[in-house]
Amino acid sequence: MTRMPQGSAEPATPEAIRAGDPEALKAVVDAYLLQVFRAARGAGLRADLAEDVVQETFTAFFEAAPRFEGRSRVRTFLFGILYRKISEARRDRARERANDPIDEVMESRFDADGSWSRPPLPADRVLRRREVLRALEECLDASPSRQRFAFHLREVEGLSTEEICKILEVSVTNLGVMLYRLRNRTRECLESKDVEA
């Protein structure tokens, strides 16, 4: 294996790299792996994506090694490959995001340190919430449809009293009575199911 002279910043000679000398290629990886990874992270890639990009960078370097002429430093050559791989990763990620926003949803749940930005509810609370929602749906399903629709417009859609009255063609007083009756009926129904209203 041919190495650069002592004191040179290069880990291996262009000839050794072109020849695919395992020791020369290992020396390049040893010398630049951490720098390439830090550069990928510095470009804003998450650690897992940065690892993938670094792996692709060195794979591309090994494939291009027979064509390495040494006109630039090895590090410059590697960072050129890295730049292209980062661009490819970003394009791929943009395409994935356009098709599947789950990455954004997951990233929004964690802060920069990898801690929960908004911790998930404990399992017992999730289960309890589902039970309450199921009971509420059953109680609302048993209510007169006009009352249930008025409730939906008010509580779910957030419409004003005036808008609901126009839609249902009722007076403000009639709407108030409808919602009052629905709330009382729903409370009684939930209490009969041992759910606190």
N, C-alpha and C positions, 0 to 999 in steps of 0.2 A: 504494500500500500504506500502511496506517495502522500506525504503530509506537507502542509505549508511550513515554511521555516519557523523556528522558535521566535516568539514575540509577535507573530502575525495574528491579526484578529480573526482570520478565517479558520474554521475547524478542520477543513480538508481542501485539497487542491481540486481545481476543476477537472483535471484528468482522472482523479480517483472517483469523483462524483459521477462523471460520464461513464466510467467503467463499471459503475454499480458496486464498487467495493463496499462490502457490508460494514466494515469498520469506519469508513468515511461517512457513509449514510447515518450510522449510529452516532458518530461525532456531531453531525449536523443536527440531528434530533436532540441530543443531549445539550448542545449549545443554545438551541433556539426554541425548544418546546415551551418553556415557561414564558418567554417573551411573546411568542405567537399567541399563546392563551391569554396573556394579559392584554395584548392588543385587541383580541376579539372581544374581551370583556369591556375594554375601554371604548370600543365601538358601540357599546350599548346592548350587546347580546347577553341573554340570561346564561348562567353557568352551563346548563345542560346543552343549550344550543351552541354556545362557544366551544364546548368539547367536541361536538359533532363537526363544527366548521374547522377546528384545528386538525381533526383526524382527516377530513377531506383535503385540507391544505397539504398535509404531509403525503397523503396518497398521491395527490397530483404532482407533488415535487418528485416522488420516487418514479412516477411514470415519465416525467419530463427530464429526469436526470441524464439520460443518454444524449439529450440535446443541449445540456448546460455548457455554454462556451466560456463562462467566466468573465464576460464583458461587464457584468455587474457583480457586486458582492453577493454571497449566498443569502445573507439576511435580506437584502433588497429583493432578490428573486423570490424568496419565501413570502415576504410581505406583499409583493405584487400578486402572488397566488392567493394569499389570504384576503386581499381586498376584493378580488373577483368572487371568492367563495362567500364572503360576507354579503356582497351584492346579490348573489344567487339565493342565499338563505333568506334575505329580506324579501326578494321577489316571491319566493315560494311561500313565505309566511303571509305576505299580503294576499296571495291567492287563497291560502287556507282560511284566512280571516274573512275574506269575502264569502266563502262558502260555509264557514263554521265559526261562530263567534265564541265558542267555548273557551278558547285560550284567553281571550279578553276577560271573560267572566271569572275564570280561575285566577288570573293575575290581579284582578280588582279585589280579590279576597285576601291578598297578602301584601305586606309592605315590603320595602326594599331589603329588610333584614330576613325576610322569609317567614315572619310572624303573621298571625291572623290579623288583618285590619279590622275585621268584624267576625269574631269567633262564631262558629255555628251553634245553634241551640243544642242543649243537651238532649240526648235521645228520648228521655222520659217526657221532656217538654214538647218535642216534636210529635210524639205519639199522642200526648194529651191534646195538643192542638188539632191533630187529625180527628180525634174522637169528637171534639167539640164542633168542628166544622161539619162532620158527618151528621151529628145530631141537629145542628142548625139547619142544614139542607133538608133533613127529613121534616123538621117542624115547618119550615117555609113552604115545602111542597104540599103540606096539608092545609095551608092557608088559602083563602080565596085569591084567585089569580090577579084580580085588579089591585088588591092590597099588596101582594107580593111584587107586582110590577112597580107600583108607587115606591115601595121600599127600595127596590133595585135602582130606580132612577135617582132616588135621593142619596142612598148610602154608597152605592157602587159607582154610579156615573157622576154623582156630584151635581146634579141639576138643581137649579133654584126652584123655590116653591112656585113662582110664577110660571116657569117653563113646564113643570109637572102638571100644574092645573090646566094649562093650555092643551097639553098632550092628552090628558085624561078627561078633559072637558068637565072639570069639577071646580067648585069654589074652594077658596083657601080653607074655609071652615070644614068642608067635606073632606079635603085632603088631610087635615089635622086629625079628624075622627078616624079616617082609614088607617093612618099610621099609628095612632094611639091603640086602636083595636089590634092591629097586627103585632105591635110590641107586646101588649098584654098576653095575647094568645101564644106568641113565641116564648115569652118568659115562662108561662105555665107549662108549655110543652117541654122546654128544656129542664125545668124543675122536675117534671115527671120522669125524665131520663137521668136524674141525678147530675145534671150539669148546671153549674152556677151561671145565672144570667147576668 
